Amino acid sequence: MGLPNKGLPYYLDYLTSLPDQGANNFLSVAGFSEEDQMAVLETIAASDFAGIVELNLSCPNIPGHPQLAYDFDATDKLLAKVFDRFDNLELGVKLPPFFDPIHFDQIAAVLNKYPIKYANSINSLGNGFFVDPETDAPMIEPKGGFGGIGGGYAKPTALANVRALHERLRDDIALIGTGGVQTGRDVYDLILCGASMVQVATAFGPEGVAVFDRLNGELQSILDSKGYADVTSTVGQLHTV
């Protein structure tokens, strides 16, 4: 649901109209090509937006367009151009899920070359498929039934990606953990694996903004039971032998 939107000018107008010019906001953007990406960033850089820009390298929902971050050379090439041109942007990246240790090594080697502020991991699991038991037809009509998978299914992969990147990225590159967050325990697990912030998507749909109070309350109960003074004390504190 991230792609259907009102367009960059609409959101820039809104964010720059805020008293802080959007300083506490994330503006996540994507393009259909390298030229699109650069044009979008050019527009943002010329605006008064004062927040964080998230360059989405991982959207799996554009037919005929692969996820850029799976091409490590192309990702390196794009980020080199971005940081050569835009030294005034606070920039993070949204990543797809990776499934092999060598892929973690490769994407970390690329990201560690550039002054990115954070990596958001993961986007949805691409090319899932469900069959409707009543009709024996694909559950999702567009794209022949293929679609990204989120929700609880994504949590183990999200934990693996956050943990692997936490072990490989520079200390000054923060991590946003995304995928499968339904309870305060899910939030806690992502933080233990190395996330400094946690994003909620699927649970936000049915619950709306009330989900954040619930998750914060559940998380605080866990922190209290384990004797942590605050949530920052738990970042990356996974117990290992």
C-alpha positions in Angstrom: 0.0 0.0 0.0 3.0 2.3 0.0 3.0 3.2 -3.7 -0.6 4.5 -4.1 -0.2 8.1 -2.8 -0.9 11.7 -3.5 2.6 12.4 -4.9 5.7 14.1 -3.7 4.5 17.8 -4.0 1.5 17.0 -1.8 3.6 15.6 1.0 6.4 18.2 0.7 3.8 21.0 1.0 2.3 19.4 4.1 5.7 18.7 5.8 7.2 22.1 5.1 4.1 23.8 6.4 4.6 22.3 9.8 6.2 24.6 12.5 9.4 22.4 12.5 9.3 22.0 8.7 8.9 18.2 9.1 12.1 17.8 11.3 10.5 14.9 13.2 9.2 13.1 10.1 10.5 10.5 7.7 9.8 11.0 3.9 10.1 7.7 2.2 10.6 8.0 -1.6 11.1 5.6 -4.6 11.5 6.0 -8.3 11.1 3.7 -11.3 14.7 4.4 -12.4 17.9 6.0 -11.3 16.9 9.2 -13.1 13.6 9.2 -11.1 15.5 8.7 -7.8 17.8 11.6 -8.5 15.0 13.9 -9.7 13.0 13.1 -6.5 16.0 13.9 -4.3 16.6 17.1 -6.3 13.1 18.3 -5.5 13.5 17.5 -1.8 16.9 19.1 -1.5 15.5 22.3 -3.1 12.7 22.4 -0.5 12.6 23.5 3.1 12.0 19.9 4.4 14.1 19.4 7.5 13.5 15.8 8.3 14.9 12.4 7.3 14.7 11.1 3.7 14.3 7.4 3.3 15.4 6.1 -0.1 13.4 3.0 -0.8 15.6 0.5 -2.5 13.3 -2.4 -1.9 9.8 -2.1 -3.1 8.7 -5.5 -4.6 5.3 -4.2 -5.9 6.3 -2.7 -9.3 5.7 -5.1 -12.2 8.8 -5.4 -14.4 11.1 -3.6 -12.0 13.4 -5.6 -9.7 14.3 -4.5 -6.2 17.4 -2.3 -6.7 19.1 -3.4 -3.4 19.4 -7.0 -4.8 21.9 -5.6 -7.3 24.8 -4.6 -5.2 26.8 -2.9 -7.9 23.7 -0.9 -9.0 23.1 0.1 -5.4 26.7 1.2 -5.0 26.5 3.2 -8.2 23.3 5.0 -7.1 24.5 5.8 -3.6 27.8 7.2 -5.0 25.8 9.5 -7.2 23.4 10.5 -4.4 26.1 11.4 -1.9 28.2 13.1 -4.5 25.3 15.4 -5.4 23.3 15.7 -2.1 25.5 16.5 0.9 22.7 18.4 2.6 20.2 15.5 3.0 19.8 13.4 6.1 19.4 10.1 4.3 18.5 6.5 5.2 17.7 3.5 3.1 14.8 0.9 3.1 16.1 -2.6 2.3 14.5 -5.8 1.1 15.0 -9.1 3.0 18.3 -10.9 2.4 18.5 -14.6 2.8 22.2 -15.6 2.5 25.2 -14.6 4.7 27.2 -13.5 1.7 24.3 -11.1 0.8 24.5 -9.5 4.2 28.3 -9.1 3.7 27.8 -7.5 0.3 25.1 -5.0 1.2 26.9 -4.0 4.4 30.1 -3.4 2.4 28.2 -1.0 0.1 26.3 0.8 2.9 29.5 1.2 5.0 31.0 3.3 2.3 28.5 6.1 2.6 27.3 8.5 5.3 23.8 7.0 5.5 22.0 7.7 8.8 20.1 4.4 9.1 18.9 1.3 7.3 15.3 0.2 7.6 15.0 -3.6 7.5 12.9 -5.4 6.2 10.4 -4.6 3.4 7.8 -7.3 2.7 8.8 -10.8 1.6 8.4 -10.7 -2.1 6.4 -13.1 -4.3 4.3 -14.9 -1.7 1.2 -16.8 -3.0 -2.1 -17.8 -1.4 -4.8 -20.0 -2.8 -8.4 -19.2 -1.9 -9.9 -22.4 -0.4 -13.4 -21.6 -1.6 -12.6 -20.8 -5.2 -9.3 -22.6 -5.7 -8.1 -19.4 -7.3 -5.3 -17.1 -6.3 -6.1 -15.0 -3.3 -4.6 -11.9 -4.8 -5.8 -11.1 -8.3 -3.2 -8.6 -9.6 0.2 -9.9 -10.7 -1.1 -13.5 -11.2 -1.6 -14.0 -7.5 1.9 -13.0 -6.4 2.4 -10.4 -3.7 4.5 -9.3 -0.8 4.0 -11.0 2.6 4.0 -9.0 5.8 2.6 -9.5 9.3 3.7 -12.4 11.6 5.1 -14.4 8.8 7.9 -11.8 8.3 9.2 -11.7 11.9 11.9 -14.4 11.8 13.3 -13.0 8.6 13.2 -9.4 10.0 15.0 -10.6 13.1 17.7 -12.3 11.0 18.2 -9.3 8.8 18.4 -6.8 11.7 20.8 -9.1 13.6 23.0 -9.7 10.6 23.2 -6.0 9.7 23.8 -5.0 13.3 26.9 -7.2 13.3 28.2 -5.8 10.0 27.3 -2.1 9.7 29.2 0.8 11.2 28.2 1.7 14.7 26.9 5.1 13.5 24.4 3.6 11.1 21.2 3.0 13.1 18.7 0.3 12.3 15.0 0.4 12.1 13.4 -3.0 12.6 10.4 -3.8 10.5 8.4 -6.9 10.0 5.9 -9.0 12.1 5.4 -6.5 14.9 2.1 -7.5 16.6 3.1 -7.4 20.3 5.4 -5.6 22.7 7.5 -8.8 22.7 8.0 -8.4 18.9 9.2 -4.9 19.5 11.6 -6.1 22.2 13.0 -8.9 20.1 13.9 -6.5 17.2 15.5 -4.1 19.7 17.5 -7.0 21.2 18.7 -7.9 17.7 20.0 -4.3 17.1 17.1 -2.0 16.1 17.1 1.5 17.6 13.6 2.1 16.3 10.8 -0.2 15.3 8.2 0.3 12.5 4.7 -1.0 12.6 2.6 -1.7 9.5 0.2 -4.6 9.5 -1.1 -4.1 13.1 -1.6 -0.4 12.3 -4.3 -1.3 9.8 -6.9 -2.7 12.2 -5.9 -0.8 15.3 -4.9 2.7 14.0 -2.8 5.0 16.2 -4.0 3.2 19.4 -1.5 0.4 18.5 1.4 2.5 19.6 0.1 3.0 23.1 -0.6 -0.7 23.4 2.8 -1.7 22.1 4.6 0.8 24.3 2.7 -0.5 27.4 3.6 -4.1 26.6 7.2 -3.2 25.9 7.5 -1.3 29.2 6.1 -4.2 31.1 8.9 -6.4 29.6 11.6 -3.9 30.4 10.4 -3.6 34.0 10.3 -7.3 34.4 13.8 -7.7 33.2 15.2 -4.7 35.2 16.1 -2.4 32.3 16.1 1.3 33.2 15.1 2.3 29.6 14.7 0.9 26.2 18.0 2.2 24.9 19.8 -0.1 27.3 18.5 -3.1 25.4 19.6 -2.2 21.8 21.7 -5.1 20.5 21.8 -6.9 23.9 20.9 -10.3 22.5 22.4 -12.9 24.8 25.0 -15.0 23.0 27.3 -17.8 24.1 
